[in-house]
Amino acid sequence: MRTALVIGTGLIGTSAALALSQRGVTVHLADHDPEQARTAAALGAGTDAAPEGPVDVAIVAAPPAHVAALLADAMRRGLARGYLDVASVKGGPRRELEALGLDLGAYLGTHPMSGREKSGPLAATGDLFEGRPWVLTPTRDTDTEVLNLALELVSHCRAVPVVMDADAHDRAVALVSHMPHLVSSMVAARLEHADEAAVRLCGQGIRDVTRIAASDPRMWIDILSANPGPVADLLADVAADLEETVGALRALQSCDEDKRRTGSTGIEAMLRRGNAGQVRVPGKHGSAPRAYETVVVLIDDQPGQLARIFADAGRAGVNIEDVRIEHATGQQAGLVQLMVEPKAAPVLAGALRERGWALRQ
């Protein structure tokens, strides 16, 4: 791949363009908003000048509702040798292209499983996809050349290719992305009119659950409109679990010992099902989940504190696998939770104490 045209310079399109440009690919940028394309170009993602002839690959990075129309226009104009899209829904756009009577040998639907709560080119980074799954949905009609171009794109973005059927992909993302987003929004909505005193008690748990609820509603309306059936089916299952859990909690309020015992059993069963599902969530880089030890450090809310901790961990020869920060309510201080390999935890704790850090159990 020497040349590419990225149509749509939001978070995903600009991030892909940045990654390609960093690998020496000449990237042309196009967007319905020319100012957004110019912004992406200024960030080093490519040039907003139109290509002089067909490029190796055209990548459509637009909401699912617009993907088929943009692909059809690009294919009819002969803008590239191969055509890809990076929309979060795969079955619908392909069926729309089939209905338009286009030759789909030159097309392959893809979906990088990565993103951020922020949108637009200014939120883009060239390493957004590094180590993340990137779904490819080829069919028997897909040209080998186009599949190779898609694999080259994934390689340049340092992602991990995963081949799936388009409809199986849509059911999968409904489970791991679309349904969780709605549930997160429903939990966050409980906070909208809550007492300020209650909201001030928010800790890391509520922050974890509601983080993705900060995403752009307009973008999510486009996504959910393209995949409503599978998401509705999953939410119906969640609703059944909620109804069962509400019943168990009501039983715990009863003065009848047998009812309380039944309620306790129901709640425990739900929590254990949650345990069983959570352990199946992949760990770093898609590997099997691993158990880490947590070293908790008290820090002042001042510039450079985190950098000092990481530097001290590096001097101790300890790799930080993950990190979380919990700010103390009403105080200029916080707790940093450092996740490390179990055998490294005592080494890190000892090294941090020697360097004057206050540790918490």
N, C-alpha and C positions, 0 to 999 in steps of 0.2 A: 504494500500500500504506500503510494507516494503522495496522492492527493485525496482530499475529502471535502465534502460540502455538508456542513451541519445546518439544518433548517430548524430554527428554534433555539434561542440563546438564553434559556432560563438556567436554573441550577444544573440540571443533568446535561443539557446540550453543551453549555459552556465548560463544565467539568470534563466532559469527554474531549472537547476541542483542546483544552489546556493539556490534557494527557497526550493527545496525538501530536500537538505542536512540540511538546517537550521531547518527543521521540523522533523529531525530524520530518514529520508529515506536514505538507503544505495544506493548511485548513482554510476554507472559505466559509464565511458566516452569513446567514440570512435569517431575517426575522420579520414578522408583520410590523414590528416596531423598529424602524431603522436605528433609533437612538439606543435601543438595547443591544443591537448587533455592534454598534460602535463602541459601547461600553465593554462588551466582551473582547473586542479587538484590542482596546486599550489595555486590557488586563494581560495580553499576550496569548489569547486563545486562537489568533489567526488574523485574517484580513476580511473586512466587510466588502471588499471588491468582488464582483461576480467572476467566476472562473471563465477562462476564454474558450474552453471546450469541455467535453465530458470528463468528470473526475473518476477516480477509481471506485469510490463509494459515497453515496448520499445517505445521511443519517437524519431521520426525522425525529426531533425531540419536542413533541407537542402533546397536549392533552389527548386522551383516547378518542374523543368525539371528532377531532380534526385530523387524525392521523391518516385515515384512508384518503381523504380529499387531497391532502398535501402529497402523499405518495403517488396518487394517480396523476396529479399535475406534473410531478417530477419525472415520472416514467414516460408520460406522453411527450414531454419535452426532451427526453433522452439525455438527462443531466449527468448520468453516471453509468458505470458498468454493473454495479450492484446497489441494491436499495435495502436499508435496514430501518427499523424504528425502535425506540427505546421506551415505548409506553408501558404502563403498568398492567394493561389488559391486552390479551393477545388474540383471543378467538374472534371477537367482534370485528376489529379492523381487517383481518384476513377475509372474513366472509363478505365484508363490504367491497373489498377489492375483487373478489370472485364475482360478485353481482355486477360489477362494472365491466366484466369481461376482459380484464387485463391478464397478461402472461405473468404468472407468479413464479416462474423459474428464477427470475432475477431478484426476488424479494425474500427476505427472511425476517421474521419478527423476533425481537430480543427484548430483554428486560433486566437491567442491572439492579440488583437488590440492595440498593444503597440510597441514602438521601439525608436530608436535614430538615429541621422545622422551618428554616428560613428558605426563601425562594429568590429567584433572579440571579443574574450573572455575578453580582457582587458577593453572593454567598458561595460561589463555585470554588473548587480546589482541584488541582491536578491529581491528588491522591485520594479523591472521594471513593473510588471503587477498589482501592488496593485491598486484596485479600477477601473481597466480598463475592458471593455467587453472582454470576451473570447468566441468566437463562436464555437459551437459544431454542427456537421452536421450528426446526426444519421439517419439511415434508418430503415425500418421494419426488415431488416436482422441483425441489430446490436445486439449482445448479451447484455443482461442487465448487466452482470458483467463488460463488457468493458465500457459501459456508466457510470457505477459507478466509475470505475477507472479514467475516464476522469473528472468526477465531483470532485473526490478527488484531482486530479492534480490541477484543477482550484482553489479549496479551499485552498490547500497548498500555492499556489501562490497569494492568497488573491485577486483574480480577480472575475469578475461577469459573470456567465455562461449565454450565449444567444444561444438558439436553432434555427437553420435556415436550410432551404434546401440548398444544396451545390451550385446549380446554382444561386439561389437568393442571396446567399452570394457573389458570384463572381460579380454579377451585382452591389451589394451594395458597395463593396470595390472599384470597378471601379469609382463609384461616389464620395466616400468620401476619397479615398487614391490615386489611380493610376492616374486618370485624374488630380487632383490638383497638383500632383508631376510634371507632364509634363508641366502644365501651369506655375508653379513656375520656372521651368528650362527655359522656354521660356522668362519669364520676366528677369531672371538673365542673360540670354544670351545677352540681350540688353546692359548690362553693360560691356561686354567683351572688346569692342573697344571704349567705351565712353571716352570723354575727362576727364582727371584726375580732373579738376576743378569741373566738374559735379558730379563725383563719390564722391568727398569729401563732397558733400551736403547731402549724404544719411542719412536719419533719421530712426526712428523706423518703419515707415510704410513700407519702402522698405526692411528693415531687416525682418519684419514679413512675407512679401510675398515671399521672396527668401530663407528663412531659410532652408527649406527641400531640396532645390536644391543642398545643399552641400553633399548629400548622394552619395554612391559609384555607379557609372554608371553601372559597371558590374553586381552588384546585381539587379539593376532595369531592365536591359535588360532581365535577367532571369524571373523576375516577369511579365513584360509586355508581354514577349513572350508566357506566359501561359494564358494571359487574353486579347488578342488584340482586339477581336470583341467588347465587351462592352465598352472598353476605346475609340475605334475609333468612336463608335456611339455618345458617350458623347462629344468628341472633335468636331465632325461635328456640334453638337448643339451650342457649344461654338463659332465655326467659323461663324455660322449664326448670333449669337449675335454680334460678332465683326464686321461683315460686316454691320449690321444694325447701330451699334454705330458709325462706321466710316462715314457712310452716314449722320447721325445726326450731327456729328461734322463738316463735310463739309458744311452742310446747315447753321451752325452757322457763317460760314465765309462769307455768301452771303450778298450782299447789299439789297436784297429783304426782307422786314420785315416779310412777310408771311413765307418765307423759314426759316428765323431765328427762328420764333415762332415754326415752325414744328420741327426744330432741337432741340430746348430747350425742347419741349414736349417729344421727343424721348429719350434724355439723362435723363430727370427726371424719365421717366418710367423705364429705365434700373436701375437707382440708387435705385428706390423704390422696384423693384424686388429683388435687392441685399439686401436691408433692410429686406424684408420678408423672404428671405432664411436664412440670418444670425441669426435671432432671433430663428430659429429652431435648431441651434447648441446646443447640451446639455451643461449644466454647469458642475460644479465639480462632480466627481463620477457618471456621467451619469444622474444627476438630471436635472430638468427643468432649463433653463437659468435664471439667476438672475441679477438684476441691482445693480451695486456697485458704491459707490462714490470713487473718486480718490483723494488721498492726495499726492501732489508733493513736494519732498524734494530735495534741492540742496546739493550735497555732493562733497567733494574733492576725487580725485582718489588716495586714500591711503588705506593701509591694515586696516581691522577692521571696516570700516565705516558701511557696511551693518549689521554686527553683532551688532553694537551699536544701529542702528535703530530698529532692531527686538527686542533687549533687552528692549529698551525704550517703544516700543509698548506693549511688554508683561507686563511691570510694570504698564502700563495704563489699562491693562485688555482688550486689543483689539486684535482680531485675524486677521491677514493679510490673505485675501482670495487669492490674486494673486499679483504679483510684476513684473514690467518691468523697465528696465534701459536704458536710452538714454544718450549716451556720447556726450558732447559738442564738436563741431568741432574745432580742433586745441587747445583745452584747457585740462588741467588736472583736469577736473570736469565733473559732469554728473547730470542728473535728475533721481531720483528714484520715480516711480509711484506706490503708495501703494493702492491697491483696497480693500475696506472694506465695511461692511454693512453700509447703509446710516446713521443710527442712531449713528454709532460708529465714523463717519468721524470727527465731531466737537470735540469729546473727544480726538481722536488721534492727531488732529491738535493742540489742546491746550497743550497736554502733550509734543509734540515735540518742540513747541515753548518755553515752560518752560525750556527744557533741551538744548536750544541754537541752535536748528536746524533752517535753513533758508528755509521757505516754499514759494512755487510759486503758483500763481493762475492758 
